Amino acid sequence: QVQLVESGGGLVQPGGSLRLSCTASGFKFDISSITWYRQAPGKQREWVATITGSGTTNYADSDSMQGRFTISRDNAKNTVYLQMNNLKPEDTAVYYCYRPATKYWGQGTQVTVSS
């Protein structure tokens, strides 16, 4: 059974950092691309970043995110991470991980950036 479980969200002040985790099971993780998306209230789901099984990364061409987010993976732990630095209120969203090969979504983790 395929599972993607996100964790690491929470409330953080502007300028703070969070590291989200996406832990996978039920498939061959080390050859799988994994993607992070986010969805802010009242907005469409937005692609954030993708990492391939070999570790190649791609990021959304977005001025609002550029240079602040880093995707990485630890195949020994079946986990993909999203490091988010210098967080802004507009980063407030539910963050989801996604496996493109089977179009499977995790349940999401809430990130709230507020003072």
PLY file of the C-alpha trace (Angstrom):
ply
format ascii 1.0
element vertex 115
property float x
property float y
property float z
element edge 114
property int vertex1
property int vertex2
end_header
0.00 0.00 0.00
1.44 3.32 -1.11
1.72 5.91 1.63
3.12 9.43 1.73
3.07 11.03 5.16
3.99 14.69 5.58
5.17 16.20 8.84
7.01 19.22 10.16
4.44 21.92 9.58
3.37 24.40 12.20
3.22 28.04 13.18
6.35 30.10 12.59
7.11 33.80 12.70
8.08 35.69 9.54
11.76 35.18 8.84
11.77 31.77 10.49
12.50 28.34 9.06
10.81 24.99 8.87
11.81 21.64 7.46
9.01 19.52 6.12
9.35 15.76 5.76
7.58 13.36 3.43
8.04 9.74 4.47
7.11 7.13 1.93
6.26 3.45 1.97
4.77 0.84 -0.29
6.89 1.43 -3.38
10.48 1.54 -4.59
11.35 4.90 -3.12
14.93 5.26 -4.29
13.98 5.39 -7.96
10.90 7.55 -7.52
10.53 11.23 -8.19
8.74 13.09 -5.42
7.19 16.54 -5.69
6.12 19.15 -3.17
3.04 21.27 -3.84
1.31 23.84 -1.72
-2.19 25.25 -1.58
-2.96 28.56 0.07
-6.49 29.40 1.22
-8.66 30.28 -1.76
-5.92 29.55 -4.29
-5.05 26.75 -6.66
-2.52 24.11 -5.74
0.94 25.33 -6.72
4.02 23.31 -7.65
6.99 24.00 -5.38
9.80 21.57 -6.24
10.62 18.09 -7.51
13.46 15.72 -6.81
14.20 12.65 -8.94
15.38 9.31 -7.64
18.95 10.24 -8.58
18.69 13.55 -6.73
18.17 15.99 -9.60
16.15 18.93 -8.38
13.81 21.38 -10.06
12.10 24.37 -8.52
9.12 26.46 -9.43
10.14 29.55 -11.36
8.60 31.80 -8.79
10.04 35.01 -7.46
8.15 34.40 -4.25
9.97 31.14 -3.49
13.25 31.38 -5.33
16.34 30.83 -3.24
14.47 30.16 -0.02
13.33 26.56 -0.48
15.52 23.47 -0.84
14.32 19.97 -1.64
16.44 16.97 -0.69
16.09 13.27 0.01
17.46 10.54 2.22
16.84 7.23 0.51
17.94 5.29 3.60
15.01 6.86 5.45
12.55 6.84 2.52
12.11 10.54 3.14
12.08 13.71 1.07
12.57 17.04 2.79
11.62 20.62 2.02
13.77 23.12 3.86
12.07 26.52 3.94
13.99 29.58 5.08
13.11 33.24 5.55
9.44 32.34 5.60
6.88 34.96 4.69
3.16 35.24 5.46
2.41 34.41 1.82
4.03 31.01 2.35
1.07 30.08 4.54
-0.48 27.02 2.92
-1.04 23.32 3.20
2.04 21.57 1.82
1.57 18.25 0.07
3.96 15.67 -1.26
3.08 13.84 -4.44
4.35 10.85 -6.34
3.90 11.59 -10.06
4.33 7.98 -11.21
1.10 6.90 -9.58
-0.53 10.32 -9.01
-0.62 9.67 -5.28
-0.94 12.53 -2.78
-0.12 12.71 0.89
-2.59 14.22 3.34
-0.72 17.51 3.67
0.81 19.48 6.51
-0.24 23.00 7.46
2.34 25.78 7.49
1.29 29.10 8.99
3.60 32.10 8.93
2.38 34.80 11.25
3.57 37.09 13.99
0 1
1 2
2 3
3 4
4 5
5 6
6 7
7 8
8 9
9 10
10 11
11 12
12 13
13 14
14 15
15 16
16 17
17 18
18 19
19 20
20 21
21 22
22 23
23 24
24 25
25 26
26 27
27 28
28 29
29 30
30 31
31 32
32 33
33 34
34 35
35 36
36 37
37 38
38 39
39 40
40 41
41 42
42 43
43 44
44 45
45 46
46 47
47 48
48 49
49 50
50 51
51 52
52 53
53 54
54 55
55 56
56 57
57 58
58 59
59 60
60 61
61 62
62 63
63 64
64 65
65 66
66 67
67 68
68 69
69 70
70 71
71 72
72 73
73 74
74 75
75 76
76 77
77 78
78 79
79 80
80 81
81 82
82 83
83 84
84 85
85 86
86 87
87 88
88 89
89 90
90 91
91 92
92 93
93 94
94 95
95 96
96 97
97 98
98 99
99 100
100 101
101 102
102 103
103 104
104 105
105 106
106 107
107 108
108 109
109 110
110 111
111 112
112 113
113 114
